[in-house]
Amino acid sequence: MLGVNKGEVKLDPPSEDWKNLFQIEQKLLHTITGADIVDMQHIGSTSIQHISAKPIIDMLIGVNDLKRIEHFGRTKLKNHGYYHLSKVRVEGKEVFAKFSNMEKLTKTHILHVVKYQGPLWNQLTYFRDYMNANREKAKEYEALKQELAWKYPNDERSYTMEKKKFVDRIIRDLQ
């Protein structure tokens, strides 16, 4: 089942459904956001073959100009369960999340809107492609995620911060 409640950390075994769920959402988002999207990619652990992941579909949306985010049709996005996460502050990125349950804040999809082929776009797609091309590193990443999920089952922030160190090291070492 897709989705994780706010603060929880749970990993599911790899699923072929994740790719299909991305494609379904991709089609929906193209109809909602219109021509402002240059490209859309499946990223995050659900895009890495053969590893466990939190059952949330991360989607990278490339735009030519982040200032045009206002043209994204926030009302239409909200009507489809997406909310702008204004408290998430990362320079060069806007984040939206889709929730299946607003009481428990169950996230099913996260949209990472960045400048197309800008630094964040390149880093996120590079990490995904590197992990898919290097099965040993992907398994090392999966083992770390499993250890962190066991250590932080109700602390998504700590889980994410610890996992980010691995991601940052891969990106830094390979640039």
C-alpha distance (Angstrom), angle and dihedral (degrees) to the residues before:
residue distance angle dihedral
M1 . . .
L2 3.78 . .
G3 3.80 119.7 .
V4 3.78 144.6 52.2
N5 3.80 127.0 -139.0
K6 3.81 118.8 -118.1
G7 3.79 111.8 -77.9
E8 3.80 95.4 8.0
V9 3.77 124.7 119.2
K10 3.78 116.4 -156.5
L11 3.76 129.7 153.2
D12 3.78 126.1 -151.7
P13 3.80 126.0 -159.7
P14 3.81 115.1 -98.0
S15 3.80 114.5 -74.9
E16 3.79 133.7 -164.6
D17 3.81 85.9 -147.7
W18 3.82 90.9 73.8
K19 3.80 92.2 70.6
N20 3.82 91.1 48.2
L21 3.81 92.1 47.1
F22 3.80 89.4 52.4
Q23 3.80 91.3 51.4
I24 3.80 92.6 49.4
E25 3.79 91.8 50.1
Q26 3.80 91.4 44.1
K27 3.81 90.5 59.1
L28 3.80 91.6 47.7
L29 3.80 93.0 49.2
H30 3.79 92.7 50.1
T31 3.80 89.2 57.2
I32 3.82 92.2 46.8
T33 3.80 101.7 43.6
G34 3.77 100.1 34.0
A35 3.77 124.5 -167.1
D36 3.82 97.5 -11.5
I37 3.81 91.6 87.5
V38 3.80 115.6 85.6
D39 3.81 95.1 180.0
M40 3.78 140.1 -12.0
Q41 3.81 124.9 -152.8
H42 3.80 135.5 -175.6
I43 3.81 107.7 -121.4
G44 3.78 138.1 162.6
S45 3.76 127.9 59.7
T46 3.80 95.0 -48.6
S47 3.82 86.8 64.2
I48 3.81 93.1 54.3
Q49 3.79 111.5 90.4
H50 3.79 121.0 -119.7
I51 3.82 100.1 4.2
S52 3.77 133.6 111.0
A53 3.78 116.7 -108.7
K54 3.75 144.8 173.8
P55 3.81 102.1 -89.5
I56 3.80 94.4 -113.5
I57 3.79 121.6 115.8
D58 3.80 110.6 -132.5
M59 3.78 113.9 -157.8
L60 3.78 126.2 -167.9
I61 3.79 112.9 -149.0
G62 3.78 117.6 -165.3
V63 3.80 119.3 -154.8
N64 3.79 131.1 174.6
D65 3.80 93.6 -129.6
L66 3.81 127.2 20.4
K67 3.81 89.0 -156.7
R68 3.80 86.8 72.0
I69 3.80 90.0 65.6
E70 3.81 86.8 105.5
H71 3.81 87.5 67.5
F72 3.79 91.2 59.4
G73 3.76 93.3 99.3
R74 3.80 96.9 -116.0
T75 3.79 90.5 -174.9
K76 3.80 90.8 56.1
L77 3.81 90.6 45.9
K78 3.80 90.6 49.9
N79 3.82 90.1 49.6
H80 3.82 86.4 58.9
G81 3.81 94.1 48.6
Y82 3.83 99.0 -93.5
Y83 3.79 121.9 132.9
H84 3.79 129.3 -173.8
L85 3.81 109.0 -117.6
S86 3.80 97.3 -143.9
K87 3.81 92.5 172.5
V88 3.80 90.9 63.0
R89 3.77 102.3 92.2
V90 3.80 116.4 -170.2
E91 3.77 117.5 147.2
G92 3.78 110.2 -113.9
K93 3.80 95.2 14.5
E94 3.79 138.1 90.7
V95 3.79 118.7 -165.9
F96 3.80 131.2 -152.2
A97 3.79 126.4 179.4
K98 3.77 132.0 -160.4
F99 3.77 116.7 -140.9
S100 3.79 127.1 -160.4
N101 3.82 92.4 -171.8
M102 3.79 120.8 29.5
E103 3.82 94.2 -170.3
K104 3.79 93.0 59.9
L105 3.82 93.1 25.9
T106 3.79 91.1 -126.3
K107 3.81 107.6 -171.5
T108 3.79 117.5 -152.7
H109 3.81 101.7 165.4
I110 3.80 135.7 21.2
L111 3.80 123.0 -160.7
H112 3.80 116.3 -153.6
V113 3.81 105.6 -165.3
V114 3.82 112.4 -163.5
K115 3.78 140.6 151.4
Y116 3.79 108.4 -73.5
Q117 3.81 110.3 -105.3
G118 3.79 90.1 -1.6
P119 3.83 122.0 132.5
L120 3.82 96.1 -80.7
W121 3.81 92.6 45.3
N122 3.79 91.2 51.1
Q123 3.81 94.8 45.3
L124 3.80 95.2 48.8
T125 3.79 95.7 46.2
Y126 3.80 91.2 42.6
F127 3.82 92.4 54.4
R128 3.81 91.9 49.3
D129 3.80 92.9 47.6
Y130 3.81 92.6 45.4
M131 3.81 92.2 50.8
N132 3.80 91.8 48.7
A133 3.81 91.1 49.8
N134 3.84 95.0 45.5
R135 3.76 110.2 52.9
E136 3.83 94.6 179.2
K137 3.82 91.5 55.9
A138 3.79 89.9 45.3
K139 3.82 90.3 53.6
E140 3.82 89.7 47.7
Y141 3.82 88.3 52.3
E142 3.80 90.8 48.1
A143 3.83 91.4 50.9
L144 3.80 90.3 51.2
K145 3.80 91.2 49.2
Q146 3.81 91.2 50.0
E147 3.81 91.4 49.6
L148 3.81 91.1 48.6
A149 3.82 92.8 46.3
W150 3.81 88.7 53.8
K151 3.83 91.3 46.3
Y152 3.84 96.1 44.0
P153 3.83 107.9 28.0
N154 3.81 92.2 152.6
D155 3.79 100.8 27.2
E156 3.79 109.5 79.2
R157 3.80 92.3 169.1
S158 3.84 94.7 58.4
Y159 3.80 91.2 42.8
T160 3.80 90.8 52.6
M161 3.81 95.3 44.7
E162 3.83 92.6 50.8
K163 3.80 92.8 45.7
K164 3.81 90.9 48.1
K165 3.81 90.2 63.5
F166 3.81 89.6 63.4
V167 3.81 92.6 46.4
D168 3.81 92.5 47.6
R169 3.82 91.3 49.5
I170 3.81 92.2 52.6
I171 3.80 91.8 48.7
R172 3.81 93.5 45.2
D173 3.82 94.6 45.8
L174 3.78 94.1 49.9
Q175 3.77 101.2 44.8
